[in-house]
């Protein structure tokens, strides 16, 4: 099969998880024997050009940008797989592509100026299914009303283009639900989680007496909220770096250690030794990789409700959900106690779910089937 991947690569450090997913999927598809062409632009390189921000803003507002029509005709793909168009690849030209087009949604940009559905420390749904005027008024993209106006002005073009694709791939049910509320047809949406390239490992019979939390130390990840409700009698290691690192160190009790960034290989080596993973995100998320890595490691997951992490926990019975008040779900303390008492059972559930849904082999089988279906139906 000849597969064209279309992606606007973000700058280093900005939404880099999307870049990693594209590279991983490219490798999996190549290793499976497919001919894969990557049609991309590099935002980091383009940013060096004069008037980059002005030109890019105008292109986004008008649905314009880089056009790969000629290159695709030369490549002759059987299917085109779009990952990210924002901000440097146009949308309109994709309506004229002869091959079937599928797209993976990596964020909530089709209905939210900042792509996160997050503002002022909490989930924000003001623009879901609406014009996006609130995003302009509040300056949700880069804290600028002008920059937000360009994004919101271009959203209808991007949404119209996506609505014409053969299939839109949602990494989680959370994403699918938001897109349906935004006006996209449920019949055109498929839930297919990203593959997580990690082996199922054997967790220790009992944990090391410490909990683990992993993520970027930024407001939407919820570490500040977590520390405010953390019982100092429980021990916690936080892995990650970010703009809140200094602030979190100042407020963390002595039972909490901020370890900074460590390599993924070292994290995966250490993970099975912990009592479990705490996932405190206060935004929706798309598909939190660390939750799935914890499942593969046999750890129970304690996840704050309303995020894709809590949806994964609930669907796979691999942990406990909580909220700080304890009114709608268990309190954090109660959730930790329940997860620890059922550590072996919840960990085994997570490992079974990982093998059935999130492994490289499962992703490749399901993606091949999806490609074959859209090609057949074209």
C-alpha positions as CSV (number, residue, x, y, z in Angstrom):
1,X,0.0,0.0,0.0
2,X,1.3,3.5,-0.8
3,X,0.5,5.8,2.1
4,X,1.1,9.6,2.2
5,X,1.5,11.2,5.7
6,X,0.8,14.9,5.8
7,X,2.1,16.8,8.9
8,X,3.1,20.3,9.9
9,X,5.8,19.6,12.4
10,X,5.8,21.8,15.5
11,X,8.8,23.5,16.9
12,X,10.9,21.6,19.3
13,X,9.3,21.5,22.7
14,X,5.9,22.6,21.4
15,X,3.3,19.9,21.3
16,X,6.2,17.6,20.4
17,X,4.1,14.6,21.4
18,X,2.3,14.9,18.0
19,X,5.6,14.9,16.2
20,X,6.6,11.7,18.0
21,X,3.3,10.0,17.1
22,X,3.8,10.7,13.4
23,X,7.4,9.4,13.4
24,X,6.4,6.3,15.3
25,X,3.5,5.5,13.0
26,X,5.7,6.1,9.9
27,X,8.2,3.6,11.3
28,X,5.4,1.0,12.1
29,X,3.9,1.4,8.6
30,X,7.3,1.1,6.8
31,X,8.3,-2.0,8.9
32,X,5.0,-3.6,7.8
33,X,6.1,-3.3,4.2
34,X,4.1,-0.2,3.1
35,X,5.6,2.5,0.9
36,X,5.3,5.6,3.1
37,X,5.9,9.2,1.9
38,X,6.0,12.0,4.4
39,X,4.8,15.4,3.1
40,X,5.7,17.9,5.8
41,X,6.8,21.4,6.7
42,X,9.0,22.3,9.7
43,X,7.7,25.2,11.8
44,X,11.0,25.7,13.4
45,X,12.7,26.3,10.1
46,X,9.9,28.5,8.8
47,X,10.0,30.7,11.9
48,X,13.4,32.0,10.8
49,X,11.9,33.7,7.8
50,X,11.0,37.4,7.8
51,X,7.4,38.3,8.7
52,X,6.7,34.7,9.6
53,X,4.0,35.4,12.2
54,X,2.1,37.8,9.9
55,X,2.2,35.6,6.9
56,X,1.2,32.5,8.9
57,X,-1.7,34.3,10.6
58,X,-3.1,35.4,7.2
59,X,-2.7,31.9,5.8
60,X,-4.5,30.3,8.8
61,X,-7.3,32.8,8.6
62,X,-7.8,32.1,4.9
63,X,-7.3,28.3,5.0
64,X,-4.1,28.7,2.9
65,X,-0.6,27.4,3.4
66,X,1.7,24.8,1.9
67,X,0.1,22.8,-0.9
68,X,1.3,19.2,-1.7
69,X,-1.0,18.6,-4.7
70,X,1.8,18.2,-7.2
71,X,4.0,16.1,-4.9
72,X,1.1,13.8,-4.1
73,X,0.4,13.3,-7.8
74,X,3.9,12.2,-8.3
75,X,3.8,9.8,-5.3
76,X,0.5,8.3,-6.4
77,X,-0.8,7.3,-2.9
78,X,-3.5,4.8,-2.3
79,X,-4.5,6.8,0.8
80,X,-3.5,10.1,2.3
81,X,-3.3,10.4,6.1
82,X,-3.4,13.9,7.5
83,X,-2.0,14.5,11.0
84,X,-1.6,18.2,11.6
85,X,-2.2,21.1,9.2
86,X,-1.8,23.9,11.7
87,X,-0.3,26.4,11.2
88,X,1.7,26.0,7.9
89,X,-0.3,23.6,5.6
90,X,-3.4,24.8,3.8
91,X,-6.7,23.0,4.0
92,X,-8.6,23.7,0.8
93,X,-6.3,21.8,-1.6
94,X,-7.1,18.5,0.2
95,X,-10.6,18.7,-1.1
96,X,-9.3,18.0,-4.6
97,X,-7.1,15.0,-3.7
98,X,-8.1,12.0,-5.7
99,X,-7.1,9.3,-3.2
100,X,-9.2,8.8,0.0
101,X,-8.1,11.0,2.9
102,X,-8.2,10.1,6.5
103,X,-7.1,12.4,9.4
104,X,-6.0,11.8,13.0
105,X,-7.1,14.5,15.4
106,X,-4.4,15.3,18.0
107,X,-6.0,18.2,19.8
108,X,-9.3,20.2,19.9
109,X,-8.3,22.9,17.4
110,X,-11.4,22.3,15.3
111,X,-13.5,23.9,18.0
112,X,-11.0,25.7,20.3
113,X,-8.5,28.4,19.6
114,X,-5.8,27.1,21.9
115,X,-6.6,23.4,21.1
116,X,-6.8,22.4,24.7
117,X,-10.4,23.3,25.8
118,X,-8.7,24.8,28.9
119,X,-8.6,28.4,30.3
120,X,-7.9,30.0,33.7
121,X,-7.1,26.7,35.4
122,X,-10.1,24.7,34.3
123,X,-11.9,23.0,31.4
124,X,-13.5,25.5,29.1
125,X,-16.3,24.6,26.7
126,X,-17.4,28.1,25.6
127,X,-16.6,27.5,22.0
128,X,-17.7,23.9,21.5
129,X,-20.1,23.8,18.6
130,X,-20.2,27.6,18.5
131,X,-18.5,30.4,16.4
132,X,-15.4,30.8,18.5
133,X,-16.1,34.4,19.3
134,X,-15.4,33.8,23.0
135,X,-11.9,32.6,22.1
136,X,-11.2,35.9,20.3
137,X,-12.6,38.0,23.1
138,X,-10.6,36.2,25.7
139,X,-7.4,35.9,23.6
140,X,-7.2,32.2,24.1
141,X,-4.5,31.6,21.5
142,X,-1.1,32.9,22.7
143,X,-3.0,35.3,25.0
144,X,-3.7,37.5,22.0
145,X,-7.1,38.5,20.6
146,X,-5.5,39.3,17.2
147,X,-3.8,35.9,17.0
148,X,-7.0,34.2,18.2
149,X,-9.0,36.0,15.5
150,X,-6.8,34.5,12.8
151,X,-7.3,31.0,14.2
152,X,-11.0,31.3,14.7
153,X,-11.5,32.9,11.2
154,X,-9.8,29.9,9.6
155,X,-11.6,27.2,11.7
156,X,-14.7,27.0,9.4
157,X,-12.4,26.2,6.4
158,X,-10.5,23.5,8.3
159,X,-13.8,22.0,9.7
160,X,-15.3,22.0,6.2
161,X,-12.2,20.2,4.9
162,X,-12.2,17.6,7.7
163,X,-16.0,17.0,7.2
164,X,-15.2,15.9,3.6
165,X,-12.5,13.3,4.6
166,X,-13.2,9.6,4.2
167,X,-12.6,9.0,7.9
168,X,-11.6,11.0,11.0
169,X,-9.6,9.1,13.6
170,X,-10.1,9.9,17.3
171,X,-7.5,8.6,19.8
172,X,-10.1,8.4,22.5
173,X,-13.8,8.5,23.2
174,X,-13.2,11.9,24.8
175,X,-12.1,13.4,21.5
176,X,-14.9,11.7,19.6
177,X,-17.5,13.2,22.0
178,X,-16.2,16.7,21.5
179,X,-16.1,16.4,17.8
180,X,-19.7,15.2,17.7
181,X,-20.7,18.2,19.8
182,X,-18.8,20.4,17.4
183,X,-21.0,19.3,14.5
184,X,-19.0,16.5,12.8
185,X,-20.9,13.4,11.8
186,X,-20.5,10.5,14.2
187,X,-20.7,8.1,11.2
188,X,-17.4,9.6,9.9
189,X,-15.5,9.2,13.2
190,X,-13.5,6.1,14.3
191,X,-11.9,5.7,17.7
192,X,-8.4,4.2,17.3
193,X,-5.9,4.9,20.1
194,X,-2.3,5.7,19.2
195,X,0.0,2.7,19.6
196,X,2.2,2.9,22.7
197,X,5.5,1.2,22.0
198,X,6.3,-0.5,25.2
199,X,6.4,-4.1,26.3
200,X,4.2,-5.5,29.1
201,X,6.4,-5.8,32.2
202,X,6.2,-7.6,35.5
203,X,5.3,-5.2,38.4
204,X,6.7,-6.0,41.9
205,X,4.4,-8.0,44.2
206,X,4.0,-4.9,46.4
207,X,5.0,-1.4,45.6
208,X,7.9,0.6,47.0
209,X,5.6,2.7,49.2
210,X,5.6,5.7,46.8
211,X,3.2,6.9,44.1
212,X,4.3,8.3,40.8
213,X,3.1,11.2,38.7
214,X,4.5,12.1,35.3
215,X,3.9,15.1,33.0
216,X,4.9,18.6,31.9
217,X,4.8,21.0,34.9
218,X,2.3,23.4,33.4
219,X,-1.1,24.5,34.6
220,X,-3.3,22.2,32.6
221,X,-1.5,19.1,33.9
222,X,-2.9,19.7,37.4
223,X,0.2,19.3,39.6
224,X,-0.5,22.5,41.5
225,X,-4.1,21.3,42.3
226,X,-2.7,17.8,43.3
227,X,-0.2,19.2,45.8
228,X,-2.9,21.3,47.5
229,X,-4.9,18.1,48.3
230,X,-2.0,15.7,48.8
231,X,-1.8,14.0,52.2
232,X,1.7,14.5,53.5
233,X,1.6,11.0,55.0
234,X,1.7,9.6,51.4
235,X,4.9,9.6,49.4
236,X,5.0,10.9,45.8
237,X,7.6,11.3,43.1
238,X,6.8,13.7,40.3
239,X,8.7,13.3,37.0
240,X,8.8,16.1,34.5
241,X,9.8,19.7,33.9
242,X,8.1,22.9,32.9
243,X,7.2,26.5,33.8
244,X,5.8,25.6,37.2
245,X,8.8,23.7,38.5
246,X,10.1,26.3,40.8
247,X,6.6,27.1,42.2
248,X,5.8,23.5,42.8
249,X,9.1,22.9,44.7
250,X,8.2,25.7,47.0
251,X,4.8,24.3,48.0
252,X,5.5,20.6,47.9
253,X,5.5,18.8,51.3
254,X,8.6,16.9,52.4
255,X,6.9,13.6,51.3
256,X,6.9,14.8,47.7
257,X,10.0,14.7,45.5
258,X,10.3,16.5,42.2
259,X,12.7,14.5,40.1
260,X,12.9,16.6,37.0
261,X,13.0,15.0,33.6
262,X,14.3,11.5,33.1
263,X,14.6,9.4,29.9
264,X,11.6,7.4,28.8
265,X,13.7,4.2,29.1
266,X,14.6,4.9,32.7
267,X,11.0,5.8,33.5
268,X,9.7,2.5,32.1
269,X,12.4,0.7,34.1
270,X,11.4,2.3,37.3
271,X,7.6,2.4,36.8
272,X,6.7,-1.2,37.9
273,X,8.2,-0.6,41.3
274,X,5.8,2.1,42.4
275,X,2.5,1.6,44.2
276,X,0.6,3.2,41.3
277,X,0.3,6.2,39.0
278,X,-1.5,9.4,39.9
279,X,-2.9,11.3,36.9
280,X,-4.0,14.7,38.0
281,X,-4.7,16.5,34.7
282,X,-7.3,19.2,35.0
283,X,-7.8,19.4,31.2
284,X,-9.5,16.8,28.9
285,X,-6.3,15.5,27.3
286,X,-6.4,13.5,24.0
287,X,-4.7,10.2,24.9
288,X,-2.4,10.4,27.9
289,X,0.5,8.1,27.0
290,X,1.8,7.8,30.6
291,X,-1.5,6.2,31.7
292,X,-1.1,3.5,29.1
293,X,2.5,3.0,30.0
294,X,1.4,2.5,33.6
295,X,-1.1,0.0,32.4
296,X,1.6,-2.0,30.6
297,X,3.7,-1.8,33.8
298,X,0.9,-3.4,35.8
299,X,0.3,-0.3,37.9
300,X,-3.2,0.9,39.1
301,X,-4.0,4.4,37.9
302,X,-5.6,7.0,40.1
303,X,-7.0,9.6,37.7
304,X,-8.8,12.9,38.2
305,X,-12.3,12.7,36.7
306,X,-13.3,14.3,33.4
307,X,-10.0,13.7,31.5
308,X,-9.3,11.1,28.9
309,X,-7.2,9.4,31.6
310,X,-10.2,8.9,33.8
311,X,-12.1,7.6,30.8
312,X,-9.4,5.0,30.1
313,X,-9.4,4.0,33.8
314,X,-13.2,3.5,33.8
315,X,-13.4,1.7,30.5
316,X,-10.7,-0.8,31.4
317,X,-11.3,-1.1,35.1
318,X,-7.6,-0.5,35.8
319,X,-7.8,2.1,38.5
320,X,-9.9,4.6,40.5
321,X,-11.2,8.1,39.6
322,X,-11.3,10.9,42.1
323,X,-12.1,14.6,42.6
324,X,-10.8,16.8,45.3
325,X,-14.1,17.3,47.0
326,X,-15.1,13.7,47.0
327,X,-18.6,14.6,46.1
328,X,-18.9,13.1,42.5
329,X,-16.1,10.5,42.8
330,X,-13.9,9.2,45.6
331,X,-11.7,11.7,47.3
332,X,-8.0,11.5,46.4
333,X,-7.1,9.8,49.7
334,X,-9.9,7.3,49.4
335,X,-8.9,6.6,45.7
336,X,-5.3,6.0,46.7
337,X,-6.4,3.6,49.5
338,X,-8.8,1.7,47.2
339,X,-6.2,1.4,44.3
340,X,-3.5,0.2,46.7
341,X,-5.8,-2.5,48.2
342,X,-6.6,-3.8,44.7
343,X,-3.2,-3.2,43.2
344,X,-2.7,-6.7,41.7
345,X,-6.2,-6.9,40.3
346,X,-6.3,-3.4,38.8
347,X,-2.8,-3.9,37.4
348,X,-3.7,-7.2,35.7
349,X,-6.8,-5.5,34.2
350,X,-4.6,-2.8,32.8
351,X,-2.1,-5.1,31.3
352,X,-4.9,-7.1,29.6
353,X,-6.4,-3.9,28.2
354,X,-3.0,-2.7,27.0
355,X,-2.4,-5.9,25.0
356,X,-5.9,-5.9,23.6
357,X,-6.0,-2.2,22.6
358,X,-2.8,-0.1,22.7
359,X,0.0,-2.3,21.5
360,X,1.9,-1.7,18.2
361,X,0.5,-4.9,16.7
362,X,-3.1,-4.0,17.5
363,X,-2.7,-0.4,16.1
364,X,-1.2,-1.7,12.9
365,X,-3.9,-4.3,12.3
366,X,-6.7,-1.8,12.9
367,X,-5.1,0.9,10.8
368,X,-4.5,-1.5,7.9
369,X,-8.2,-2.4,8.1
370,X,-9.3,1.2,8.2
371,X,-7.1,2.0,5.1
372,X,-8.4,-0.9,3.2
373,X,-12.0,0.0,4.0
374,X,-11.7,3.6,2.8
375,X,-9.8,2.6,-0.3
376,X,-12.5,0.0,-1.1
377,X,-15.3,2.5,-0.5
378,X,-13.7,5.3,-2.6
